[in-house]
Amino acid sequence: MSLSDVSLPSRVADEGESVGFDELGLAARNHGMPLELMHHDVTPLGAHYLLTHYDIPFADAGTWRVEIDGLVDTPLSVSLDELRARRVVTRTVTMECAGNGRARLLPRPVSQPWLHEAVGTMTWTGTPLAPLLEEAGLSDDVVDLVFTGADHGVERGVEQDYARSLRVPEAMREDVLLVWGCNGVDLPPQHGFPLRLLVPGWYGMASVKWLRRVEAVDTPFDGYQMRAYALRQRPEDEGEALTRIAPRALVIPPGFPDFMSRRRVLRPGRHLLQGRAWSGWAEVTAVEVTVDGGASWSPAGLGSTGGRWAWRGWTLPWEVTEPGSYVVSARATDATGRTQPAEQPWNRGGFANTSSQLVDVTVLSA
Amino acid sequence: MSLSDVSLPSRVADEGESVGFDELGLAARNHGMPLELMHHDVTPLGAHYLLTHYDIPFADAGTWRVEIDGLVDTPLSVSLDELRARRVVTRTVTMECAGNGRARLLPRPVSQPWLHEAVGTMTWTGTPLAPLLEEAGLSDDVVDLVFTGADHGVERGVEQDYARSLRVPEAMREDVLLVWGCNGVDLPPQHGFPLRLLVPGWYGMASVKWLRRVEAVDTPFDGYQMRAYALRQRPEDEGEALTRIAPRALVIPPGFPDFMSRRRVLRPGRHLLQGRAWSGWAEVTAVEVTVDGGASWSPAGLGSTGGRWAWRGWTLPWEVTEPGSYVVSARATDATGRTQPAEQPWNRGGFANTSSQLVDVTVLSA
């Protein structure tokens, strides 16, 4: 028996193929953020989206160390206590899974079947990475920093510890942190206890959990997760590694839900549509909202943010008198002009797909 | 438009019908406990299973009150501060969803599609309910206490606040609590902030979240959730309301996983199989383990528990030299003699089903 017997290549679903037990198994252990929790500026602990590739390690904070080595003048081995004694920074950051929205794509990439909930905003506490790299002293020829976690598994036939890299200028950004806390407490095990990387503005795959090692290397890192988290049309394409989060707006589903369908029910009257919007490229500058499935759009009012890397609230009053079916949706535009295109380019991993969430609403007869 | 247009009757899946987007929508927002977290005696905050029927309310603890009324001498209206000033009790309790294991049933009840992860153990802090009921003074003819939460929705055509009841002797048990904390912090919103009921030993449906009202009534409560959480073969059956948790053992999946299939990979050698077992009826007295899909069973060693209502750890050394495929499973028996039957009686809601978890393991060539 070998790994190739148990771990198959990636694939897309056949035409008409429904969600399988493998996808359901991932959906049952990973989870999105219930969208009504966007009423909270900061996502309550435990409700932030969660995607674990392998198993959540059982870690001992007392003996945990992160090694900073490779092409450095002075390799470092740093304990949690030593990190906590450094400059402490707390920052509110919105994080999204690169595969958010994957489950509705046609054809559907077979992986964690996210609808639109793979997002969350927490207030993270840690220490900047850059001063540690400066203390270690990167050699002039260093190209990438490779971040490796303690989570071990096999994926598409490749046995690995989860690892992903950043180019030197990105790793040296002052807002890239090694974090040990979120929302005022120690990281929960499932979010990387005792230590993770935090790369604000990037999809979650970059914020390596259970961080054990930061290695400086002189060639672009080509590890499994660099190739897996990439935009490509065909398996044999070289692919473009994912980086920053594309702009997206989500609606807090209005009214109350039907248990099974999650369809929303409203009574006629004045309602306030609300939601959040974010982009890893630049500040969100506009949110537009439709209640007729995209036939017409209205500009929403924008609230303040909890900082550059936190989502932004938006609101739009909605007076609805006519009973019937409505489809509510929102789209965001950021300061670079990036927006959520009506026609989404498909890619084989189902990544960076910002197709609008479509919220089915039934307005009852009065 | 009326509620019956948006909220359909319950149903079971057709033969060969795969998991639908409605079931996936529930799986994306609700979540089970990643099974490797059974290494922890107490489930880390945020990793305990979660099942919310409607939306998670946005609650203000400062103004929250629970009303204790109906057939009582002195109706009470109690604030959180008043509850916290009473006798404080902390208790470790294992809770399981009544629908755990539903997704593998044939035919499959269409609802939240749990595999085996809908369980968790937290250390809950609150105050006993019985003294409050005594202060209110139940009339002699009281039969049921009806517990109503703030979560509002429509389910199978019935608009409702979530409500479930207990008979008087059950509600007066000294270990039934009104709880405001878990694992040392305030309840997170998704687990009932700021106040929930806790009924140790019963399936989670009894531990009403976002508790607003406790009403004493003189006829058996026949609300929607009493009829929904019931064992029946056909929709028209009267049904038997669910109460206590049937015994179950789960295995911590050994080795490491394949990302997509969650199949486990081991190298030949000595391993320690581990897991947890629980029953709401009585103490777990035996756990048996099979590595050959049920052809033979071995008794596991039992660990201590964190109290009467907490799960119990179990271990079994496993030396495996032969590469190949194995199916690992465990079954629990409690002091009443209840166990996990090989042949599970089916019911239409997929409740109290304790079919053994089957863990597929591949032992690699050395």
Interface residues (C-beta under 8 A of the other chain):
Chain A: M1 S2 L3 D5 V6 S7 L8 S10 E17 S18 V19 G20 F21 D22 L24 G25 L26 A27 A28 R29 N30 H31 G32 M33 P34 L35 E36 L37 H39 H40 P44 L45 G46 A47 H48 L50 T52 H53 Y54 D55 I56 F58 A103 V110 S111 P113 W114 L115 E117 H152 G153 V154 E155 R156 E159 V185 P188 P189 Q190 H191 F193 P253 F256 P257 D258 F259 M260 S261 R262 R263 V265 P323 G324 S325 T362 V363 L364 S365
Chain B: M1 S2 L3 D5 V6 S7 L8 S10 E17 S18 V19 G20 F21 D22 L24 G25 L26 A27 A28 R29 N30 H31 G32 M33 P34 L35 E36 L37 H39 H40 P44 L45 G46 A47 H48 L50 T52 H53 Y54 D55 I56 F58 A103 V110 S111 P113 W114 L115 E117 H152 G153 V154 E155 R156 E159 V185 P188 P189 Q190 H191 F193 P253 F256 P257 D258 F259 M260 S261 R262 R263 V265 P323 G324 S325 T362 V363 L364 S365
